[in-house]
């Protein structure tokens, strides 16, 4: 999968509210949950999807806050795969009780 250019990245980000550029190689999103275990369940869904896609994000759990960072190591930047996984995460988050 090829690395995306700046225009492609900007276009993808317009469809993913909450996702931001961390630097030239990463996108990141912070998810806040009502309960600690809601965040843990969310992380388990991420892990399952990441294994199926063989595309593993950086995940940080800070009590009720889950921070997810995505990049494609093989391409040294962002690819369609990063945005595909980000979109799946949005679907998972939509199904979780909110603060």
N, C-alpha and C positions, 0 to 999 in steps of 0.2 A: 504494500500500500504506500502511495507516495505522500510526502509531506505537503501540507496545504500552504498556499501563499496567504499573504495578509488579507487580501480581499475575500478569499474563501473563508478564512477564520472569522472575520468580522460578520460575514453573512450568517454563518452558523450561530454565532453568539446572539444575534437578534432573535433567534427562535428559542433560546434557552435563558429565560429570565433568571437572574441570580448567579449565573456563571460569569466569571470574570477572568481576564488574562492575569496570570500571576507574573509572568515575564514572557519572553518570546517563545518559550518552549512548553508552557503549562497553562491549563485552565483550572479554576478552582471554584468550589461552591461550599458554603456553610449551611448546614441543615440543623435547625433547632427543633427539639422534640418536647412534648408535654411530660413524658416520663423517661427515665433512663433506659428502661427495657425496650421502649419503642425505638430508641436509637440503636440499641444492640440488634433488634430484629431487622432493622433497616440495613445495618452492616452485614448481617448474615445473607440478606438478599443480594447485596452488592457482591459479596464473596462468591456466591453461587453463579451469578451471571458472569463475573470476571473469569472464573474457571472455564465456563463454557466457551467464552470468547478468546481465552488465553490472552487476556489483556488485563493487567492487574494495576489498580490505582494505588496511590498512597492514601491511607485512611488514618485520621487522627480522631480519637474519641476523648472528648473533654466533658464528662458528665452528660448533660443533655444536648451537647453540641457535637455534631459529627462534621469533620472537614474532609472533603474529598478532592484530591488533586490528580489530574490526568495528563499524560504525555505518552508519546510513542518512542520508546528508546531506540528501536531499530532505525527510525527515520530522523532521530535527533530533533524532534519537534512534534507538532500536532498533525493528526491524520483524521480521515473520516471515522476511523475506529474510535477515537476519543470522543467524538461528538455522538456517535451511535450509543456508546456506553452512557454518556451524560444524559441522553434522552431517556434511556431505560431507567436511570436513577430518578429522573423526574416522575416517571410513571409510578415507581415504587413509593416515592415520597407522597404522591397524591393519595395513596391508599392508607396513609398513616394518620392517626389523630393528631391535630395541630395544637399548638400552645394556645 
